[in-house]
């Protein structure tokens, strides 16, 4: 089930860079989003790993940005709050803790290291 508690908007005011932001508060441990969509054995630039050799293309989840100090984690098909999230805060997860290998490695803007 998808929750109506998030919105897609420009991340940190940067045009062309989207993110997911909460429309309500969440407590640590709450389910923020349930991922749905097409499942593939191979990662793509926008997929999220939900199980061994299962990557899901979720129409909202594909806008969740990486952060080394994330607000959420991926647990199967659920995006779970790791800490209390206030209304308006960005929903993020640490790609390196979820993905074995990224389809598009990048230099992290949090810590300036290669996330692959």
Residue pairs with C-beta under 8 A, 6 or more apart in sequence:
1 34
2 33
2 34
2 36
2 60
3 31
3 32
3 33
3 34
4 23
5 22
5 23
5 24
5 26
5 32
6 20
6 21
6 22
6 23
6 32
6 33
6 60
6 91
7 20
7 21
7 23
8 18
8 19
8 20
8 60
8 63
9 18
9 19
9 21
10 17
10 18
10 19
11 17
11 18
11 19
11 65
11 90
12 19
12 90
18 63
19 63
19 64
19 65
19 90
19 91
19 92
20 33
20 60
20 61
20 63
20 64
20 65
20 90
20 91
21 88
21 89
21 90
21 91
22 32
22 85
22 86
22 87
22 88
22 89
22 90
22 91
23 87
24 87
25 84
25 85
25 86
25 87
26 32
26 81
26 84
26 85
27 81
27 84
28 81
28 82
28 83
28 84
29 80
29 81
30 80
30 81
31 78
31 79
31 80
31 81
32 72
32 79
32 80
32 81
32 85
32 91
33 58
33 60
33 61
33 78
33 79
33 91
34 77
34 78
34 79
35 48
35 50
35 56
35 58
35 61
35 74
35 77
35 78
35 79
36 56
36 58
36 77
37 56
37 57
37 58
37 59
37 61
38 56
38 57
39 50
39 54
39 55
39 56
39 57
40 47
40 54
40 55
40 56
40 57
41 53
41 54
41 55
42 55
42 103
43 49
43 55
43 99
43 101
43 102
43 103
44 55
44 57
44 103
45 103
45 104
46 57
46 62
47 55
47 56
47 57
47 62
47 103
48 55
48 56
48 58
48 61
48 62
48 64
48 74
48 98
49 55
49 74
49 98
49 99
49 100
50 56
50 74
50 76
50 77
51 76
56 77
61 79
64 72
64 79
64 91
64 92
64 93
65 90
65 92
66 92
66 93
66 94
66 95
66 96
66 106
66 108
66 110
66 115
67 90
67 92
67 93
67 94
67 110
68 94
68 108
68 110
68 111
69 110
70 82
70 92
70 93
70 94
71 81
71 82
71 83
71 85
71 89
71 90
71 91
71 92
71 93
72 79
72 80
72 81
72 82
72 85
72 91
72 92
72 93
73 79
73 80
73 82
73 93
73 94
73 97
73 98
74 80
74 93
74 98
79 91
79 93
85 91
95 102
95 115
96 115
96 116
101 116
102 115
102 116
105 114
105 115
105 116
106 114
106 115
107 113
107 114
107 115
108 114
108 115
